[in-house]
Every structure is written in C-alpha cells, then in structure tokens.
Amino acid sequence: MKGKVRRILVAVLALILVLNLAACGGGKTNEPDTSAAPATETPSGEGTGDESTADTSIAVCIASEPDTLDPALNSAVDGATMIVHLFSGLAKWEQDESGKLIIVPDAAEELVEGVNNDDGTVTYTYKIRDDVKWSDGQPVTAYDFEFAWNRAASPELAADYSYMFEIVDGYDEMWETDDAGNFVNPDAKLNIKAVDEKTFEVTIKNAASYWNELLAFPVFFPVREDVVSNEAWATDPSTYVSNGAYKMASWEHNSVITLEKNSNYHDADSVKMNKIEFYLSDDSNNMLTNFQNGTWLLIDDVPTNEIANLKVQYPDEFVIAGQIGTYYVNWNINADILPESSNLKGEEAEAAKAEIRKALGLLLDRNYIVESIAQGGQLPASSFVAMGMTEPDGSEFYKNAGHSNEYIGYYDVSPEAFNSNFEKGVEILKKYYKFDESTQKFTDFPTITYLYNTSEGHKAIGEYIQSAFANVGITMNLENQEWNTFLNTRKNGDFTIARNGWLADYNDPICFLDMWVSGSGNNDVQFGKGDHANLKMYDLDLTEYGYDIKVEDGTWAETYDVLINTIKTCTDEEVRYKLMHVAEDMLMETGTITPIYYYTDLYMLSSKVDGFFSNPLGYKYFMYCTVNE
C-alpha cells in the first residue's frame, strides 16, 4: 500500500468482498436516445479529456434521475457512484493486487497518522498533491477543502450528512442553539485550517478508527467557492467543475448523464475507460431489454419475476454480491395510526403507537419476502444494524443485538416462528382496535398509504405488506413516486409508512445509528421533530458505563442525541460498542423501524467487461474497466 494506508477491512468484511470481485453495474429511466444533441462543452471550453475519449466507452444503468450531484447534498448510493467518478477527496477506495478493498491517498500525498493533543483531540496535517487540478485547469488548494468542509457542515446548507462532521472539533459550536432554537454562534467554523495552499490541518475531537474511511466519503470531497456560488451549479455540465477522474460532458435529464475522462486528473494515466454513459431509468424491464440487446453492459435492477430464469440463463453475468445494508420499512413517528375513538394523547399516545408499530412488524413473513420476492440471497433481518459489522472481540454486531437467549435480534425470524409472531401481533393490536372474531379482522384501523419509489421489486414487497395487513382488516394503499421526488417526500415527513434502505457509509455500526439524531437530514422517521420533539418519555442511564448521565422522562434530543454524542466521543472501544447496542435498543423500541432483510447487491454485468469493482457501501467503479468486444 502507498503511504501509511490502514487496512480497514475486518475478516467478515473480507468474506463479503470475495463475492464482489466479478462485478459491475446499475440503472434507471429512458431508452438510449441515438438522436441526442452533441455533448455540452466543459466550463473551460477546451474539450472533455483525452483526444481518445471516443475510443473506449461503457453504457450502464444504476438508477433514475439523481436527486443531486452536489457532494455535500447527495445522500443516495446512485448519486455517490457518479460523484466518486467526478471528484477526488483526500482519500479513495481502491483494490490492491490481491483484490482486497483498501483506503488509499487520492488528493492527499499520504494518509498521515494523527498527533494526539493534551486535551484529547487529534490533529492531522495533510499535504495536497501539487498535480491536483480542477476540471477547468485551476489548481486544487487546501483552501478549497477548508471551504467545502465548512459548507457541508453548516446549518445554512443543512445537508443531510452534515452530522458526519460531528467528529470534527468545532462542529458542536456551529450547531449550538438557545432555548428558542436560534443558532448562537453564527460565525463558528470547524477546527480546520488551510495553513497554505497545499497544507490542510484538521483537528478531530478524539481518535476514531474509521477516520480514513470518512475522507473517502463524498460529503468530505472538495468544491470550489466560486463554482458553488451559483446554486444551480450541479445541474448543468457547463457549470459543473470537478476534480476527479471524470468531468461531466452532458446531462440529458431523465435520459443519460455522460462522463468523459478528465485529462487534468492527477492519476489520469491509470484511468482506462474514457467515457461512461449513466443511463437513467427505474424501469427494470427496460433495463433488462437493454442489457440483453447489448446496449447497457451493467444494470442494477431486474424484474423480480425474471430472477429465477436469469440465474439459469446468465450464470456468469447475473451477480449476487455482498453488501452491508438493511432493507426496511419506516413509519413517520408523528403520523396518527390510532383509531378515531382513542382518547390517548401525548406520551401515552406515542407509547401506544410504538407498541402498535412493533405488532404490525410481527405480521410480516420475512422468509417469504426473501425467498419468493427478492430472490437474491438476502437474509431476513431481525435488527437494523446490518450483518457484516464486527465487535472488538471479533463477533458480529447483529448477532449480539436484542436480549433473547433463544434467537438473534429483536424478534425471531425463523420460518417456524412466523405463526406465533403473527398471533402475538394480533393480540397486541386487539388492545387498541375493535376485532371481529367472526371474520378475524380489525374494523377500525385507519386507512394508511405505503410510499415507495418506482421499482418492480419495491412494488412487489409493498403489495405483499398490503396483503398481509389486509388479512387482518387493515387497508393500506400503495403510492409510488419517482426517485428524487420520493427522497424529498420521505425526508419532509409527508408520509405515514414508507420503504427504506440503508447501506453502511463506513465500517462502523455508528453509521446506522447517528442518522436518527434530531437534526439529521437522514432522519426520515422525524425523531425529535414536530410533535415528537416535545414528548418527554425516554430514559437514559449510562452510569454503569462510567458516565454521569442519567435522564428520566426526557425528550429524544435529551436522550438519544446525547447517547450518540457520547458514543462518538468514547475512546474505549468495548464501552463504545456496548453503548451502540443501547442506541439500537432505544431505536427499535420505538417500532418506527421495521427491518425486512439484510441486503445483497443484485445486478447484471456483461462478460465483456473486465476491471470493474464495487465496495460494500454500494458504490460501483468503472474507471478501470475495459470492454472486450
């Protein structure tokens, strides 16, 4: 490995990655348009890369129209896949000669060891490579990183992933508010500094084993102040300035995004694929047709009713790879699901709704979903933190979740447990709703709507949940939305129940848990927001772990948010992992998270393609691909 790079992949993760080495792919929207207009010129007006850009190209489909390609604002895997081709952070994911995934320097000369300060903080000083340039030819400086990080972490931008900078010293001051919710330090900045044009100094609150992985995450990528001063910069190739292996050549919205090799990239000589066409579609039948006729060489979705046949017809091109993630259903904690006759209010109402949501989760046959609908080697999930994360002692985090000696997790997902789970769920619901013994159905459960993004697979799972609830008299309508619309509807809390999924951002369980703090942009459940912000019903006692923290009948912010902050500042790994189990306990007790299965990455990759790799976070890499015709 180059420089002082850390090997970050634990044994369990290495096992998962063995499955990934034959891979490529994904996709969304329209049929390829052969009559498309010429690619838009780049900002410099000097072309889009090497003179040979037309020589090698690959067409793929990973998703539909992305919500955003601003590194600070993106929170979706499809957007991240494009962004890692367009931008160069201090670090990046690579494969070593053996095929293992590692974190290596990118814009930084090396990934240095931190210096421990007397107050417990850790300072890193990075040297920016002299040959790192923006796609318009201007040099990338330490000042660009300083600006980009402060922008991404700021309350003004309110980025979904702003909380990932919580580990950086100074973040708490940026987000400190008074009792009225007003920010009290409007001029506060992160404790980061461009010492000069090529020296970037960062101080974090305490040592973190996953720090280098954060540096490879898109929200930590640089952007240039003069570029992003145009709020629409990330929607138009003529204003999209990046510093990665590729530059954006054209964006035919809802059709195709074309990337072409960036000759200004510091490692351009290693980039083998000159042009990548990301076709945009959420129609799995459309994807399969274009794969079968050879137009798209990787697709990230297939029709669920074709999976069994495709496994037989394309044994070498139908790929099921390991992934660290969980497919789940989430409830809006502020949505009213009590019967009209209920007189429960405030904390009592929320306690009842939590019990109801957990009971509804017991009505679902997860084994049927993975075996008859998903069909991609997924495993039924009994916890939110995905399999693939390990404890300090080497055991798997998910296997230590919950408090049962009879099964793993928060409920029994074995096939033989389904009937008893179902009966238990019905009995709990009888406490709150009228039940007709003759029909075995509830008669006063309010009609609800299940929100999902357009996909045959998501639709099929939604239809199963609809039928499972209908079996006990609950009417659940289905509503689908295009991907970018769906993301914002869910984020804004304009739903009752919705499909969701989360892939690890880095190799630590905290990335499944810190997203649920009150101020997180990924907090789709709406914890600590709206009416829920004022409910005083949560307890937190950390005295047995050595902390002088004990809260009774506190709000979500006074308990869960405090717990997550405690975890992030804890330097005792054994204690930190115990606290993360406390956090997952608290999360699962709300019933707002209904895990369905642990993800696998299912896609189709043409046998013509060599050099592709993906990481367990879901990102797919095409820069080193070659196509053998």
N, C-alpha and C positions, 0 to 999 in steps of 0.2 A: 504493500500500500504506500501511496505517496504521502510524504509528510508524517505528522503524528496523528494519523486517522485511527479512530477507535473502531473496533469490530463491535457492532451493536446488535447482532442477531443472536438471540439465545437459541438453545438447541431445538426447542419446539418450533420456533420460527423458521429455523433452517429446514426442518422437516416439511413445513408448509411450502417453502420456496422450491423444494425439489420438483414440485408439481408445475412450477411456473416456467420452467426453462424451455418449453416448447411453444411459447405463446405469442399472441398479438391481437389487438382489437377493439371494436365497439361501435354504436351508432344511433342516429335519428333521422329525419324528415323526407325530403322530396327525391324523386328520381334524378339521376345526373342530367344536367341541362347542357347538351352539347352546343347550344346556341348562345352560351353565356358571353357577356361582354369581356373584352380583354381585362387582365388583372390591373387593379389600380396601382399607380406608381407609389413607391415608398416616399416618405417625407423628404428625403434628400434629392429625389428626382433622378437618382443615379442607378436605377435598376434595383433588382431584388436579390443579389447574391452573385455567385459564380456565373461565368458565361455558360456553364454546362448545366444550368438548372433544369433544362428540359430533358436531360439525358436519363435521369432516374427519378421516378415518382411512384407514389403509392396512394391509393384511394381507400379510405377506411370510413367506418361509421360507428361512433361511440355513443352518440346521444343526439337529441334535437337541439334547437337554438339555445345556446347557453344564456344564463341569466346575466352574466357579466364576465369579462375577461380582464378586469382590473384585479391584480394580485391581492390587493388589500380587501376587496369586497367579495371576491368569489368564495363560496362555501360548498361547491359541488365538485364531485370527482371528475366529471367530464370537463368542466372548466379548468380544473387543476392539471389534467393531462395536457391540454393545449398550452397552458401557462408555463409548464416546465420545459416545453419546447421553445417558448418565446423569451424566457427570462433566465438570467444567471444570478443565483444568490451566492452567499459566501460559501455554501456547500451544495452538493447534489448527490443523488443516488447513482451508483454505478454497479456493474458486475465485475468481480475480479476474475482472474484467469480460470478459477475453478467453477465460476458461475454463481458464487455467493454474492448477495447484495450487501454493499457497504456504503458508508458515507465518506465522500472524498472532497477535497477542496475544489471550488469552482472559481468564483471571482476572487477568493482569498488565496494568497500564496500557500498558506498552510493552515490547518486547524490546530491552533496553539492550545497549550494547556493553560488553564486559568491560574491567576495569582490570588491566593487567599488573603483577605484583608482582616485586620484586627476585629472589625465589627461583624464578621461572619459573611460579609459579601465576597463575591468573587469577580475579579476583573480580567477580561480578555482583551488583548490588543492584536487586531488583525491588520495585515498588510494587504492592500488591494493590488492585484496584479497590474503591472504597467500596461499590458496589452489589452485590458478590458475596455471595450468601447460600446457606445450605444449604436443602434442600427443606422443612425444618421451620421455616424463617424465621430461624434463628440466623445471625449474620454469619460468613463465612469469613475466617479470620485467617492471618497469617504463621506463627503457632504451629501451625496445622493442617498446613501444608506441612512444617514442621520435623519434626513428629511422624511424618507419613506417610512421608517420605523415610528417616528413621532406621529406622522399622519395616520398610519394604520392603527395605532394605539389610542388615538384621540377620541374624546367624547363627541367632537364636532363631526367626525366621519361616521361614528357609531357603526363600525364594521362588525360583521357577525363574529369574526375571530379576534376582535380587539383584546379579549380576555387572555389570549395566548401570550401577551406581553406582560401579564401579571408577574411573571418570574423576574422581569427586569426591574431593577431599582428605580424608583420614581413613578412607577405606574399608579400606585395607590394614591399618591398626591394628585395626579391628573384626574382621578375619578372621585375624589373626596367631595361629599356634598353636605349641606347643612340640613336641618330638620325639614325644610321646605323642598328639599330635592335640588337646590341650586348648587352648581359647582363652585367651590370656594377658592380654587387655585386655577383660574383660567389661563395663566401663563406657565403652568407647570409643564415640565418635559421629562422624558425618560432620562435616566442617568447614562447617556451615551454621548460620545463626542468625536467629531472629526478633528483629530489632532492636527492633521494637514490633509492634503488632497488624497494621499494614499494610506493614511493610518486611521483606523476606526477603532475606538475604545468603547467597550461595553462593560457595565457592571451589573451583575445579577444579584438577587437577594441572598442566594445560597447556592451551593453546589447542586447540580441536577444531572443525573446520569444520561438524560435524553437531550441535553443541550445541543449537541451537534445535529441531532435529527431535526430540531426546530429550525436550524439555519437552512435546512433544505426544504422547508415548508413554504409554499407560495406567499403567505402573508408577510414573510420576512424578506421578500425579494425587493430590490431597489426600484424606485420610479423617480423620474426627474421632475422637479418642481415646475419648470416652465411648461412641461408637457401636460401634466395633470391639472394645471390651472384652467384648462378647457375641460369642463365637466363631462363632455361627450367624447373625450379623447379615446376611450377604449371601445368605441363602437364603429370606428371608421379607419380603414387602413392608412388613409392619408395623414392621420394624426397619431397613429399607434406607433410609438417609439419604444423598442425593447432592447435588451442586451444579451439575448440568449442565442442558441444555435440557429434559430429561425427568425425571420421577420414576417409580418402579415402582408401578403401580396394582395389579397382580395377577400371580401366578405359579402357574399350574396345571401342576405338574411333569409333564414328558413330554407336555405338550399345547401350552401357549401362555404366553408372557410378554407382558404388556400394559404399555406405557409411555404415560403421558399428560403433556402439556405442563406444565412447571414454571413457574408464574407468578412464582416468585422468581428465575428465571434472569436474569442481568443483561442479556442480549440477547434477551429473550423476544419482543419485538416483531418480530424478524426470523424467528422460527420459524413456518412456515406450516402444518405438519402437526401437528394437535392430538393424535392418537392413533396409535401404531404397535403392531400386533399381530405379534409374532415367533412364528409357529407353529413347533413343534419336531418335526422329522421327519428321518430318514435314509433314507426310502423314496422313491427317485426317481420311481417310478411314481405314488405318492401325490401327490408334488409336481406332476407334470405334469398329473394329473387336476384338481387344484385350480387350477392356472393356466388350463387350458383351459376350465373352467367359470366362470372369473372371480372365484373366491373369493380366491386369492392373486395379487397383482399382480407379485411378483418371486419367483423360485425360483432357488436357487444350484446346482441339480443336475438333470440329466435322465437318463433311461435311455440307456445307451450304444447300444443297438440302435435308438433313435429319432432319433439325432443327424442322420443324413443326411436323413431326412424332415422334421425340424423346421427345418432350414436352408432347405428349399424352402417349407414351409407357413407359416413365420413369418419371412420375410426381414428384417423391421424390428424383430422382438421377440426373436429369437434373437441374443444378443450374444457376440462373442468380443473381449475387451478385453485390453490389455497388462497384464502383471504381472511383478514382479521376484521370481522364485522358482524353486525346483528341486524336482521330484518325484523321490524317490529311495528306494532300499531300504537299510536299515541292519542291520548284524549286531551282535549282542552280543559284544564282544571277549572276554568271559570264557567264552562258550559253546564246548564241545568239539566240533569237527567233524572231528577226526582219526579214522582207523579204529581199531578196538579193538586191532589188532595193533601200533599205533605205540608206540614206546618214547621218543618225544621228550618232553622236559619243559621247563618254564620258558621261557627266552628262545628256545631252539631251537624249541619247540612253537609259540610265538607267531609267529616268523618264518615257519614253515611255513604256519600258518593265514592269515597275511597274503597269502602267495602264492596260496593256495587261493581265498580270497575274491575276489582280483583275477581269477583264472582263471574263476571262476563268472560274474563280470560280463561276460566276453567271450562267454559262451554266449547272451546276450540280444540279440535283434534289435530295437533301439530304433525303427527306422523302421517296423517292423510295428506296434509299440505305438502310435505317434502317428498313423499313417495308418488303421489298422483298428480300434483300440480307443478311444483318446482322442478322435480326430477333431475336435479343437478348435484346430487351427493351432499346436499345440505343436511345438517343435523338439527333436530328440534331443540329450541333454546329454552332454558329454564332460568336464565339470568340475563341482564342487559350487557354487562361487560363480556366481550366475546371470548371464545376459546382462542388460544394462541398467546395469551399473556401469562407470564410466569411470576411466581413469588420468589423472594430472596432464597428460599430453600430449594428452588427448582420445581416445586409442584405447580400445577396450573391454577391460576386465579379463579377461574369459573368453577372448578371442582371444589373450591373452599367456600363458595357463596352459599348463603342461606344458613339455616340452623337445624336441618334434619339429619338424623343418623341413618335414614332409610333411603334417601335419594339425594342427588346433586341439585343444588339450586333452590329456588323459592317455591317450586311445585314439581310434582312427579310427572315427567313427560314420557314415561314408558308406555307402550301401547296398552298394556293390561291395566294401567291406572286411569284410562280415559273415562270409563263408565263411572267410577267412583268420584272422579273430579267433576263430572257433569252433574251428578246427583248433589254433590256438595254445593256447587254453584247455584243450582236451582233452589236449594233450601235457604241459602243466604238471601237470594232475591225475594223469596217469599216474605221476608221481614219487612220489605218496603213496598211491594206491589201486590195487587189482587191477583189470585191464581185460581183459574177454573180447573178443578180436579177432573171434570169430565173430559175436557179437551187437552188437559195438561199444558195449558198456555196462560201466560200473563195477559191481563186485559187492559192495564192502564199504564204500560210503559210508553213514554212519549216517543213519537217518531223521530228518528235521527238520520243523519246523512253522512255517509262514508266518503271521504275525499281521497282521490288518488290521481297520480299523473298518468297520462296516456301510455299504456303498455298492456299488451295481451296478458302478460304474467301478473301484473298488479291487478288487472281487472278480474282475472280468474280467482285470485286469492280473495278479492273483495266480494265476489259472488259466493264463494264458499262461506265467508263470515256472515254474509247476508242470509244464507240458507240456514246456517247454524243458529242464528238469532231467531229467524222465522219459526224454527221448530218449537220455540218456547213462547211464541206470540209477539216477538219484538219486530217491529217494522223498521228496516234500515234501507234507505235509498242510497243509490250509488251516484256519485258525481265525479267525472274526470275533467282534468284541466291540462293544458299544455305545460311542459316542464317549468319554464320560467315563471308563468302565471301561478302555477301550483306552489312553487317555492315561496313566493311572496304572500299568497293567501294563508299558507300554514304559518309562516313567520309572524304575520299580523294577528294571528289568533282568530281568523274568520272561519272557524270550523268547529265541529263537535268531536269527530273522530276521524283520523287520517292515517294513511300508510306512511311509514317512515323507514329509514335505514341509516346506519352509521358505520363507517369504516374508520379504523384507527388512523389518527393523524401522526402518531409516532408510537414507539414500542413501550408504552406505559399505560396502565389502566386509568390513570387520571384523565386521559383524553376522552374517555367515555363518561366521565363524571363531572368535569368542570364546566361542561356545556350547559348545565342545568342551574347555574347560579342566576340570580335575579336579573342581572344586567346583560347576560349573554345574548348575542344575536342569534344563536342556535337553539335557544330555549323555546322551542315551538309549543311546549306544554303550557307556557305562560306562568311558570312558577314565579311568585313574588311580583306579579303584575296584576293590574286591575283589582278586582275584589280580593283576590288571593293575597295581595300584598299586606292587607291589614288583619289577616287571620292569625291569631295567637294560639297555636295548638301544637307546636312541635317542641320536643325536648332534645337536649344535647348534653351529655355528661362525658367529658374527656378526662376526668380526674384519674381514672385507673391507668391512663396512658401517660401520666406525668404532667398534665396541663391543668392550669387553674381555670378551667372553663366548664361551667355548669349552668344551663339555661332550662327553665321550665316554662311551658306555655309561651314560647317565643314565636316570632314570625319566621317565614322561610329565610329571609335575609339574616335574621339574628341567629339562626341555627345552621342551616345548610351552607350558606355563603361563608360563615365563619369556619365551618368544618373544612371546606375546600381550601380556604386560605391557610388554615393550619397544616393541611396536608402538603401544600406547596412549599411551606417554609420548614418542614420537618426534614432533618438530616439523618435521622435514624431509620434506615430502610425497613427494618422489621416493624417498627411502630407505624411508619408511613403506610405500609400495606394493610395493617390492621385498621387504620383509620379509613382507608379506601373501602374496606368491607363495611364499615359503619356507614359510609356515604351511600353505598349501593343499597344497604338495608333501608335507609331512610327514603331513598328514591323509590324502591319497589313497594314500600308500604303505602305509598300514595295511590297505587293502582293505575296511575296515568300511563305507565309504560307496560305494554303487553308484548313481551318478546315472542317471536314466531319461530325463527330458525337462525342458526349461525351461517353466515354467508359462505358460498364458494363463488369463484369467478367463472362464469359460464360464457364462452364466446366461441366464434369460429375463426380460424386463421388458415389462410391458404398455405398449402405445402410449398408454394413457390417462394415463400418469404423466409429469409434467414436473418439472424441478428436481432430479432425482437426480444424484449424482456418487459416484465411488469413487476411492480412491487406489491406487497400485501396490503398497501393502503389503497390500491385500486388504480394507480397511475400506470399508463401504458406508454412505452417508449419506442419511437420509430426512427430516431436519428441514425441508428447504426444498422438499420435494415437494408438488405439487398433483395431484389426480386429476380428470380431465375425463370426466365421465360421458356 
